[in-house]
Amino acid sequence: MVRSQYDVIVVGGGIAGCFAAATAAAEGIDVVQLERKPREEGGFIACGDAIKSPRNPRNYPGPIDMDAIADDEAVLVDNNIEQIEWWDEQLDVRKVLPYEEGSNVVDRYEFGQRLLEQAADRGVEQHYDTVVHEVTQNDRVTGVKAIRDGEPVTYECDVLIDAAGAQSILQDMIDFEGLDTPTEPTFEVPHYTHFGSAYREIIETEEPVEYHNAIVGKPLEEMGYIWYFPRTPTVINVGLGFQMNKEPIPLTDRLRRDVENRPEFRGATVAEKFDRKDKLGSSIALRRPLDSMVAPGYLAAGGAAGTTHPITGKGIRGAAYSGYSAGRAAVQAIEDGDVSEDGLWEHNRWLYREHGEAAKLASWDAYNVAASSIDVNVLRAVTALLPETELQEIVGTSTKVDGLKSKALVGTGVLRNLVTEYRKGTFETLDVSRGELYEAILGVRKTRNYVSEYERQYEAYPADRSSFERWRSERNRIDRAFYDDLGLPPSDYKY
Ligand SMILES: Cc1cc2nc3c(=O)[nH]c(=O)nc-3n(C[C@H](O)[C@H](O)[C@H](O)COP(=O)(O)OP(=O)(O)OC[C@H]3O[C@@H](n4cnc5c(N)ncnc54)[C@H](O)[C@@H]3O)c2cc1C
């Protein structure tokens, strides 16, 4: 058996893996990146391919040169997306929201390939065709065992960065209770209901689609959505996903049914990649980022840490900044000679307090909890009623609807939409009663208040490990108050 020693092992050749590996290697640290796929398939990943502005360094911090990637025409094939559209076609409802400037739909494979190349350029050693099947540990995580090109290999390290994606298999391999932590481990493995199952195809149409400047979402019968994200006017990423706390949907059949009924997709074909149809599915984190993303000798980033938007499922940007944070924290801990929970805490601190976007995602998860608690028809009725400004806030992570005046405008918008939708017969079509509607609108108001309360709590995230338990018990108190207010039975509590 081959045995190799590195400062840092990164498992995963996705976005989080590349950002983590490049960040650590750029500081002169010895980094190996392990990826189960072959080199030419690196970056070939199930995704809707919609990304937030690649040129914004807050979205993509660290040594990866995102300007070069954004300038690369093989990645940003079209550069044309201006807005998000929400269509509830049965109800004749269409909402149009602006998309963050510079945001786009990329060729995800080319994007992944460029990231891997840049990581290699920063000095990362990359081992493809390498499947990790065991994590080694004593009082800390010490490395992994893998099969590389059919041969067993043991890798040893000071810090293992888990960038193996949503439902990371590494987390099932580690005995977190067996690691040396002052009290209970702060790291908790997420439950499967915190994930979604999603599937996409790349299809090529005969004619340009009308909505070539928009990413489009539509409701599914279970909580989730179908999307059409145009990479170019004739190359469309179509897909769908649902959360695993709902009844499963046969994803491929459901998507086919939808696509076959659309006139703009008549004659369309599924694109090919590596001599097969370009169709992929995967799981997706639909929860708040983990309370703690560290354990002795171990850091989690990207899908493995839950840094995905809990409503939209967008996680490219979260994978990038959390990967950067993991690489940075690993270097610091190794330099300090302390890879304990405490020594690696900087990863949590930076994400929750300094960068802050993890705190936003965690707070916004309240909208996921509230939406999961009501019937999908009630949810569609509420979506029809809410003005675009409020919807934009829910699918983003910034509070635009602040102050009494804007709240009053939202109220007026709801009333105006109520009249329109009432006249159209929307509530009859959905079989939603006035009482249900009233309760649900009230629920949105309550949820917004809890989002603010969560935000205040996450702003106070502990700067070091010592006050974590106190902080978490206060956050858990907010959870319970929220669930009570929503009238959830304990069996439906998300956490
Ligand atoms: C269908 C779908 C559509 C999506 N659409 C969007 C979207 O439009 N926009 C957006 O921002 N986000 C979207 N997301 C979410 C986004 O794709 C993820 O959040 C993001 O890819 C997470 O990146 P990551 O690097 O953490 O993990 P991944 O991209 O999943 O990478 C993990 C890597 O680890 C490797 N790996 C796993 N286990 C092992 C092992 N045991 N040994 C070796 N290697 C291993 C995998 O092969 C993979 O390459 C979507 C997700 C899905 C599933």
The ligand as an ORCA input file, in Angstrom:
! r2SCAN-3c Opt
* xyz 0 1
  C     -29.372     19.542    -10.085
  C     -28.746     20.670     -9.309
  C     -28.903     21.982     -9.761
  C     -28.262     23.038     -9.113
  N     -28.354     24.300     -9.622
  C     -27.620     25.296     -9.100
  C     -27.570     26.575     -9.718
  O     -28.181     26.819    -10.764
  N     -26.795     27.537     -9.161
  C     -26.078     27.305     -8.015
  O     -25.410     28.228     -7.527
  N     -26.100     26.103     -7.411
  C     -26.834     25.094     -7.931
  N     -26.820     23.856     -7.351
  C     -26.013     23.647     -6.140
  C     -24.545     23.580     -6.480
  O     -24.347     22.757     -7.607
  C     -23.780     23.035     -5.291
  O     -24.103     23.806     -4.169
  C     -22.279     23.106     -5.529
  O     -21.921     22.335     -6.654
  C     -21.551     22.570     -4.322
  O     -20.194     22.519     -4.639
  P     -19.216     21.589     -3.819
  O     -17.864     21.858     -4.353
  O     -19.452     21.740     -2.379
  O     -19.670     20.087     -4.159
  P     -19.730     19.331     -5.548
  O     -19.831     20.268     -6.664
  O     -20.808     18.306     -5.379
  O     -18.323     18.595     -5.627
  C     -18.005     17.488     -4.798
  C     -16.908     16.690     -5.481
  O     -16.458     15.697     -4.578
  C     -16.249     14.487     -5.281
  N     -16.381     13.394     -4.316
  C     -17.461     13.090     -3.562
  N     -17.220     11.998     -2.794
  C     -15.945     11.605     -3.067
  C     -15.136     10.533     -2.599
  N     -15.582      9.651     -1.688
  N     -13.867     10.416     -3.085
  C     -13.393     11.311     -4.010
  N     -14.147     12.348     -4.488
  C     -15.395     12.489     -4.024
  C     -17.345     14.494     -6.344
  O     -17.047     13.645     -7.425
  C     -17.389     15.962     -6.729
  O     -16.533     16.238     -7.803
  C     -27.484     22.778     -7.959
  C     -27.352     21.460     -7.477
  C     -27.977     20.409     -8.145
  C     -27.811     19.008     -7.635
*
